[in-house]
Structure formats: structure tokens, C-alpha cells
Amino acid sequence: MTALELVKLNNLPLVGQLVSDEMTLGLHRSRRSGVGVEFAQYRDYRPGDDPKRIDWKRFAQTDKHLVRESETESSHQVRLLLDLSGSMNYTEGAVSRLDYARVLLASIAYIANRQGDQLSLYGLQNGTIDALVPPGKQAFQKVLGTLAGVKAAGGWSDTVPVLPGQRRNQTELLVLVSDLLQLNDEWLTLLRAAATPRREVLLIQVLGQQEVAFNLSGFYQFQDLETGQTVEVQSEAVQAQVRSAATAYFQTLNEQLHLPYLSRVRALLTDPPALVMQELLMKK
């Protein structure tokens, strides 16, 4: 399905399932069980749960679809980090960058939930990383609900964001969705600190076609979505300059982000989300 079709559904649980089912790869090959997993309680089956987790004996007794929930199902943490700066409101073809990011992260959350990984959600806004959904019970549903309601605004302050701490003997997958647009090296600084032997980073850079190609013609008023400043230009007069600057930026970014423990793909707002995630996970 196209990004526009998915956004129009306006149902992140369904979107997450549709995209993840379309993929042929998961974040992990198998679900961990057995040693270290302690039964805690039963709960009602929810969309996104693996049907294999339904206790059919309990179903025969109660006529209810109940899932066995464990205290600790995985020592692997999947942290979702969403860029919530104002530039994420950029829109092309009725699809905003923020909407596209929601689709991607909802799909990854669905996969992580099926795999039994610990799941959490963070937002980066005004140079600060905030915990939106901490790891814990029902984190999957909370992540989907929070993603549906987040707003993007503001810019990047001079502060250096502090990444969430890791537990001892715990591995982590950090999935970041952003446009990676920066004035200095703020994103590079953050990513260099993030990618470590115990924290692998999967990075999805989302851009619009016009941000890459800039093949507009005529007069346009452009607005900085982070500062609100506007400027009117004749597109043909600045086309060569904009394309040259974009090419130089992407080339530099490719060189700087060639880091150990980091995998990256660049997605356009017109790209099918399932194909984008397939490409990323194949690199992983």
C-alpha cells in the first residue's frame, strides 16, 4: 500500500499490522522463551498480539481469548525515537513527514511486540529527548496511542540531547526516524554517541521529493517550519544553488554517518513504507 493510502486509514494498529505483514523480514528471527521467563498473569487478547500466545485451554474454560503475559519476555530493548521538530510537519502529496514516521514506527512496534521485545517510545523536541512511553506492560498499545497524538513543533536548542540509559547486560536497538536536517552537526553528534556495541541504531531519513530534486517552477513562498520565517523566491533563479547545496549535504552526510553499529536508509514520502523497512532490515 502507498503511504497516502495508509495515512488515510487513520488507524495505527491496523496500519502497523498491514505493513509488518507485508514485510518478509522481522527484527529478530525467533521469540525468546523458557529460561528467564516467568508467568505473571492472563490478559485479554489485543490486536497486534501473536495468536500463538492465546491459551486455548483457558479459552475452552472461559470462552475468552486470553494471552499469557510474562514479567520479562526479553532482555532486548527496542527504543523508538521520533524527531518532533517543526520540520517534521513538511508535507507533499497530502502526506506529512510526521504521518509517514508514524506509519514506520507503528509497523516496527508491531514487529517488536510479536517478537516479545521490550518496547519504549521517545521524542526529540527542542534539543531534549523525552520518554513518551517507558518500557513495561501494555507498552505496545501505549506506543500506538501516543504516536497517534504527538505533535511536531520547535527547533533544536544548543543543548546536547541525553540518550536514555541502558540496563546492565541488556542489548538495545534504537530506531530513529527524522529528516536529519541540521544547521551544524547536532544529528551527527547524537548518532556518534548512540551507536555502540550494545546499542545498534537503525536510522530512517524521511524526505520529500522536492527537497531532493527541487524541480519547481514559478514564484513560491517558503517557510522555515521551525522558526516560522518566510521568503519569496523565483524557483528557477535559485534552482541550481539549491540542488548543489542539497547534493553536497547528502554526500557529506553519507560520509559522516558511515559508522559502526549504524544502518541507514533514505525514504521519500512517496515510497511504500514496507519496502523502506525491508531495505533497512536487509542492511541490518
Buried (B, 14 or more C-beta within 10 A) or exposed (E): BBBBEBBBEEBBBBBBBBBBEBBEBBBBEEBBEEEEBEEEEBEEBEEBBEEEBBBEEBEEEEEEBBBBBBEEBBBBBBBBBBBBBBBBBBBBEEBBBBBBBBBBBBBBBBBBBBBBBBBBBBBBBBBBBEEBBEBEEEBBBBBBEBBEEBEBEBBBEEEEBEBBEBEEEEBBBBBBBBBBBBEEEBBBEBBBEBBBEEBBBBBBBBBBBBBBEBEBEEEEEEEEBBEEEEEEBEBEEBBEEBBEEBEEEBEEBEEEBEBEEBBBBBBBBBBBBBBBBBBBBEEE
